[in-house]
Amino acid sequence: MNLDAIPQSTRVRIARLLAVAADGIQIVAVPAFFSGAASPLNDALDLVVGVTLVLLLGWHVAFLPTFLTELVPFVDIFPTWTAAVFFVTRGGKREGGPT
């Protein structure tokens, strides 16, 4: 599927929903993600979310500290993906990002 065919506003909406869903899963399912970086479920979820967000929104420096923060036990309960996506998409269209 060609992501360029999806309008930017739709990609932003999908990215925001994905970030909220991922953070919600990590908050609600705390026991499954309790061990932070040692949890393969947590790592898999964060990897899939990170790659998908970069594909949807393009690379942004805010995604790197977010991904690293998600590896820290107990800190990954804070909605870092949601914060990063809203930070990246706060002003509408970015220069250098996907059109």
C-alpha positions in Angstrom: 0.0 0.0 0.0 1.3 3.4 -1.0 1.2 5.8 2.0 1.5 8.8 -0.3 -2.1 8.0 -1.4 -3.3 8.6 2.2 -4.0 12.3 2.9 -1.8 13.9 5.6 -4.8 14.6 7.8 -5.8 11.0 7.8 -2.2 9.9 8.5 -2.1 12.3 11.5 -5.4 10.9 12.8 -4.2 7.3 12.5 -0.9 8.1 14.2 -2.7 9.8 17.1 -5.1 6.9 17.5 -2.2 4.4 17.3 -0.2 6.3 20.0 -3.1 6.6 22.3 -3.9 2.9 21.8 -0.3 1.8 22.5 0.0 3.9 25.6 -3.4 2.7 26.8 -2.4 -0.9 26.3 0.8 -0.3 28.3 -1.1 1.4 31.1 -4.0 -1.1 31.3 -1.8 -4.2 30.9 0.8 -3.1 33.4 1.6 -6.7 34.6 2.4 -7.8 31.1 4.7 -4.9 30.5 6.0 -4.6 34.1 9.6 -5.5 33.4 10.2 -2.6 31.0 13.1 -3.3 28.6 13.1 -7.0 29.7 9.6 -7.5 28.5 9.5 -8.9 24.9 5.8 -7.8 24.6 6.8 -4.3 25.5 9.7 -4.3 23.1 7.6 -5.7 20.3 4.8 -3.2 20.8 7.2 -0.2 21.0 9.1 -1.4 17.9 5.9 -1.8 15.8 4.5 1.6 17.1 7.8 3.4 16.4 8.2 2.1 12.9 4.6 2.7 12.0 4.7 6.3 13.3 7.8 7.0 11.3 6.1 5.5 8.2 3.0 7.6 8.8 4.5 10.9 9.8 8.1 10.8 8.6 11.2 10.9 10.9 11.2 13.3 13.7 13.8 13.7 16.5 11.0 13.4 19.1 10.6 9.7 18.3 14.1 8.7 19.4 13.9 9.8 23.1 10.4 8.5 23.2 11.5 5.0 22.0 14.4 5.1 24.5 12.2 6.2 27.3 9.8 3.3 26.6 12.6 0.9 27.4 12.9 2.2 31.0 10.8 0.2 33.5 7.9 2.1 35.1 8.6 5.2 32.9 6.9 3.4 30.0 3.6 3.8 31.9 3.7 7.5 31.1 1.9 8.2 27.7 5.2 9.0 25.8 4.0 7.9 22.4 0.9 10.1 22.7 3.0 13.1 23.8 5.5 12.6 21.0 2.8 12.3 18.3 0.9 15.3 19.5 4.2 17.2 19.6 5.2 16.2 16.1 1.7 16.9 14.6 1.0 20.1 16.6 1.5 22.6 13.8 -0.1 20.8 10.9 2.2 20.1 7.9 5.9 19.9 8.6 8.7 20.9 6.3 10.7 17.9 5.0 8.0 15.4 6.1 5.7 13.4 3.8 3.3 15.4 1.8 
